Amino acid sequence: MLIITRKKGESLMIGEDIEIVVSKIDDGSVKIGINAPKNMSILRKELYDEVEKENKAATKIDICALSKLKKK
């Protein structure tokens, strides 16, 4: 993990086309702006984790349910 210090208005680059800008620092909270290509998905980590969890749950196969379908 890279730890970097930035002040309000400063930014950092990820690759050639993603820029992270510190837009506001207030009472233990930081607002950031992200400039990235429109085709790139940007999600908060907790939302990303939830989507990943739901996707895994959707792909689980219930063996009992499958065997019941086969008997019909």
URQUI-V687434 format. One record per pair of residues at least 6 apart in sequence whose C-alpha atoms are under 6 Angstrom apart, sorted by the first residue. I is the first residue (numbers start at 1). J is the second residue. Records with the same first field share a line. If there is no record, write none. Layout:
# URQUI-V687434
I = J ; J
This chain:
# URQUI-V687434
8 = 22 ; 23 ; 24
9 = 22 ; 23
10 = 21 ; 22
11 = 20 ; 21
12 = 19 ; 20
13 = 19
18 = 35 ; 36
19 = 34 ; 35
20 = 33 ; 34
21 = 32 ; 33
22 = 32
23 = 31 ; 32
24 = 30 ; 31
